[in-house]
């Protein structure tokens, strides 16, 4: 399984060499990795259950009204919620890493009278202690709604709120994701140049559908959406880790 193989950049030796062994950075780094693996695990489960659900309900345009109580349909949404929550958890744990590695002095949990780790508190503390740190720019990009580069982050947070407070399961529908089907057909055609392709595989793909969920006034295909959010989050965190390692290597961290 892919989740078992996943690793972020190892920071242990860097933390030890720079006197950060007891800063809890390593601990929270492991936690960030744990959350990422959890997201990958639940995504694998989601895809597997989804495939079983489609096999049991092969009609190409069947809607929720026919399968509302189908147990596999419920499990698909259980796993979808788990992926969303763990992806948010990856970022929350990353903030804890930054607090430890940069010695910001913020409390891990909310404590009366003390500042604790939040996006705003981490960003403000970095500005006070390291005003020229490139990490500040990378964090602030997430809050720029006009930024096409990091639109996914606000979308993920919105998705978290919808998953928690809305009724996306009861209002979901199912339909063909034509764009994904076209891309998969192209891949099959490429494979066909070097290997034999069974007609059943093509037939299954053509009749494949995805669950449609509504965010705001727009509809999105669940599988395509969650896979993209996963890719964006893991790529972003890897980039932040590289920046942190570079800062520590260059002696930016205050002792």
C-alpha positions as CSV (number, residue, x, y, z in Angstrom):
1,X,0.0,0.0,0.0
2,X,1.3,3.5,-0.9
3,X,0.6,5.0,2.5
4,X,3.1,2.7,4.1
5,X,5.9,3.9,1.8
6,X,5.2,7.6,2.2
7,X,7.8,9.8,3.8
8,X,8.5,13.5,4.1
9,X,12.1,14.7,4.1
10,X,13.9,13.4,7.2
11,X,14.8,16.2,9.6
12,X,16.2,14.3,12.5
13,X,19.9,14.8,11.9
14,X,19.4,18.4,11.0
15,X,17.5,19.0,14.3
16,X,20.1,17.2,16.3
17,X,23.0,19.1,14.7
18,X,21.4,22.5,15.3
19,X,20.4,21.9,18.9
20,X,16.7,21.3,18.3
21,X,16.6,17.8,19.6
22,X,14.4,18.8,22.6
23,X,12.3,21.4,20.7
24,X,9.6,18.8,19.8
25,X,10.2,19.5,16.1
26,X,11.0,15.8,15.4
27,X,7.9,14.7,17.2
28,X,5.6,17.0,15.3
29,X,7.4,16.2,12.0
30,X,6.5,12.5,12.7
31,X,3.0,13.6,13.4
32,X,2.7,15.5,10.1
33,X,3.9,12.4,8.3
34,X,1.4,10.3,10.3
35,X,-1.5,12.5,9.2
36,X,-0.3,12.4,5.6
37,X,-0.2,8.6,5.7
38,X,-3.6,8.5,7.3
39,X,-4.9,10.7,4.4
40,X,-3.3,8.3,1.9
41,X,-4.7,5.3,3.6
42,X,-8.3,6.6,3.6
43,X,-7.9,7.7,0.0
44,X,-6.9,4.1,-0.9
45,X,-9.9,2.8,1.0
46,X,-12.2,5.3,-0.7
47,X,-11.0,4.3,-4.2
48,X,-11.3,0.5,-3.4
49,X,-14.8,0.8,-1.9
50,X,-15.8,3.1,-4.8
51,X,-14.7,0.4,-7.3
52,X,-16.8,-2.2,-5.5
53,X,-19.8,0.1,-5.4
54,X,-19.6,0.6,-9.1
55,X,-19.3,-3.1,-9.7
56,X,-22.5,-3.7,-7.7
57,X,-24.3,-0.8,-9.4
58,X,-23.2,-0.8,-13.0
59,X,-25.8,1.5,-14.5
60,X,-24.0,4.5,-16.0
61,X,-26.3,7.3,-14.8
62,X,-27.8,5.9,-11.7
63,X,-28.6,8.6,-9.1
64,X,-28.6,8.7,-5.3
65,X,-32.3,8.1,-5.1
66,X,-31.8,4.5,-6.1
67,X,-28.8,3.8,-3.8
68,X,-29.4,6.1,-0.9
69,X,-29.2,3.3,1.7
70,X,-26.5,1.3,0.0
71,X,-23.8,0.5,2.6
72,X,-20.9,0.9,0.3
73,X,-22.2,4.4,-0.7
74,X,-22.1,5.4,3.0
75,X,-18.5,4.0,3.4
76,X,-17.4,6.1,0.4
77,X,-18.5,9.2,2.3
78,X,-17.0,8.0,5.5
79,X,-13.6,7.7,3.8
80,X,-14.0,11.0,2.0
81,X,-14.6,12.8,5.3
82,X,-11.5,11.1,6.7
83,X,-9.3,12.2,3.9
84,X,-10.4,15.8,4.2
85,X,-9.9,15.9,7.9
86,X,-6.5,14.3,7.8
87,X,-5.3,16.7,5.0
88,X,-6.3,19.6,7.3
89,X,-4.5,17.8,10.1
90,X,-1.3,17.7,8.0
91,X,-1.3,21.5,7.8
92,X,-2.2,21.9,11.4
93,X,0.8,19.7,12.4
94,X,3.1,21.6,10.0
95,X,2.3,24.8,11.9
96,X,3.4,23.0,15.1
97,X,6.6,22.1,13.4
98,X,7.3,25.7,12.5
99,X,6.6,26.8,16.0
100,X,9.2,24.3,17.4
101,X,11.8,24.6,14.7
102,X,11.8,28.4,14.7
103,X,11.4,28.7,18.5
104,X,8.4,30.9,18.3
105,X,7.3,30.1,21.9
106,X,3.6,29.5,21.1
107,X,1.6,27.1,23.2
108,X,0.8,23.8,21.6
109,X,-2.9,24.0,22.7
110,X,-5.1,26.9,23.5
111,X,-4.3,28.2,27.0
112,X,-5.9,31.1,28.8
113,X,-3.6,34.1,28.7
114,X,-1.1,32.6,26.3
115,X,-0.9,32.6,22.5
116,X,-1.1,29.2,21.0
117,X,-0.4,27.7,17.6
118,X,-2.7,29.1,14.9
119,X,-2.0,30.2,11.4
120,X,-2.3,33.9,12.4
121,X,-0.1,33.5,15.5
122,X,2.6,31.6,13.7
123,X,2.7,34.1,10.8
124,X,2.8,37.1,13.1
125,X,5.5,35.5,15.3
126,X,7.7,34.8,12.2
127,X,7.3,38.4,11.1
128,X,8.5,39.7,14.5
129,X,11.5,37.3,14.8
130,X,12.4,36.7,11.2
131,X,11.0,39.6,9.1
132,X,12.9,38.6,6.0
133,X,12.2,34.9,6.2
134,X,10.9,33.4,2.9
135,X,8.6,31.1,4.9
136,X,6.4,34.1,5.6
137,X,5.8,34.7,2.0
138,X,4.9,31.0,1.4
139,X,2.4,31.0,4.3
140,X,0.8,34.3,3.2
141,X,0.2,32.9,-0.3
142,X,-2.4,30.6,1.3
143,X,-4.4,33.5,2.5
144,X,-4.4,35.4,-0.8
145,X,-7.8,34.6,-2.4
146,X,-6.6,36.1,-5.7
147,X,-3.7,33.7,-5.8
148,X,-4.3,31.0,-8.4
149,X,-1.3,29.1,-7.1
150,X,-2.8,28.3,-3.8
151,X,-6.5,28.5,-4.4
152,X,-6.7,24.8,-3.3
153,X,-6.0,25.6,0.3
154,X,-9.1,27.9,0.9
155,X,-11.0,25.3,-1.1
156,X,-9.9,22.5,1.2
157,X,-10.9,24.5,4.3
158,X,-14.2,25.2,2.7
159,X,-14.6,21.5,2.0
160,X,-13.8,20.7,5.6
161,X,-16.6,23.0,6.8
162,X,-19.0,21.5,4.3
163,X,-18.1,18.0,5.2
164,X,-18.7,18.7,8.9
165,X,-21.8,20.9,8.7
166,X,-23.5,20.2,5.4
167,X,-25.5,17.3,4.0
168,X,-23.3,16.4,1.0
169,X,-24.2,12.8,1.3
170,X,-28.0,13.2,1.1
171,X,-27.7,15.7,-1.7
172,X,-25.1,13.9,-3.8
173,X,-25.7,12.6,-7.3
174,X,-23.7,10.3,-9.7
175,X,-22.7,11.1,-13.2
176,X,-20.0,10.4,-15.7
177,X,-16.8,12.4,-15.3
178,X,-16.2,12.8,-19.1
179,X,-12.8,14.6,-18.7
180,X,-11.4,11.8,-16.6
181,X,-12.8,9.1,-18.8
182,X,-11.1,10.8,-21.9
183,X,-7.8,10.9,-20.1
184,X,-8.0,7.3,-19.1
185,X,-8.9,6.2,-22.6
186,X,-5.8,8.0,-23.9
187,X,-3.7,6.1,-21.3
188,X,-5.3,2.8,-22.5
189,X,-4.6,3.6,-26.1
190,X,-0.9,4.2,-25.2
191,X,-0.8,0.8,-23.4
192,X,-2.5,-0.9,-26.3
193,X,0.6,-0.1,-28.4
194,X,2.7,-2.5,-26.3
195,X,0.1,-4.9,-24.6
196,X,-3.2,-6.5,-25.3
197,X,-6.2,-4.6,-23.8
198,X,-9.3,-6.5,-22.8
199,X,-12.6,-5.0,-24.2
200,X,-14.1,-5.4,-20.7
201,X,-11.6,-2.9,-19.4
202,X,-12.7,-0.3,-21.9
203,X,-16.4,-1.0,-21.4
204,X,-16.0,-0.7,-17.7
205,X,-14.2,2.7,-18.1
206,X,-16.8,4.1,-20.5
207,X,-19.6,3.3,-18.1
208,X,-17.7,4.6,-15.1
209,X,-19.2,7.4,-13.1
210,X,-18.2,9.6,-10.1
211,X,-20.1,11.0,-7.2
212,X,-21.0,14.7,-7.6
213,X,-20.9,17.0,-4.6
214,X,-21.8,20.6,-4.4
215,X,-19.5,23.3,-3.0
216,X,-21.1,26.8,-3.1
217,X,-23.0,27.0,-6.3
218,X,-20.6,24.6,-8.2
219,X,-20.6,20.9,-8.6
220,X,-17.4,18.8,-8.4
221,X,-16.5,15.2,-8.9
222,X,-15.5,13.7,-5.6
223,X,-12.6,11.4,-6.7
224,X,-11.0,13.9,-9.0
225,X,-11.4,16.6,-6.4
226,X,-9.9,14.8,-3.4
227,X,-7.0,13.4,-5.4
228,X,-6.0,16.9,-6.5
229,X,-6.3,18.3,-3.0
230,X,-4.1,15.5,-1.7
231,X,-1.5,16.2,-4.3
232,X,-1.5,20.0,-3.6
233,X,-1.2,19.5,0.2
234,X,1.6,17.0,0.1
235,X,3.6,19.1,-2.5
236,X,3.1,22.3,-0.4
237,X,4.3,20.6,2.8
238,X,7.3,19.2,1.2
239,X,8.2,22.6,-0.1
240,X,7.8,24.2,3.4
241,X,10.1,21.4,4.9
242,X,12.8,22.3,2.3
243,X,12.6,26.0,3.2
244,X,12.8,25.1,6.9
245,X,15.9,22.9,6.4
246,X,17.5,25.6,4.3
247,X,16.9,28.3,7.0
248,X,18.3,26.0,9.7
249,X,21.3,25.1,7.6
250,X,22.0,28.8,7.0
251,X,21.8,29.6,10.7
252,X,18.7,31.8,10.5
253,X,17.1,30.3,13.6
254,X,17.7,32.3,16.8
255,X,19.4,30.5,19.6
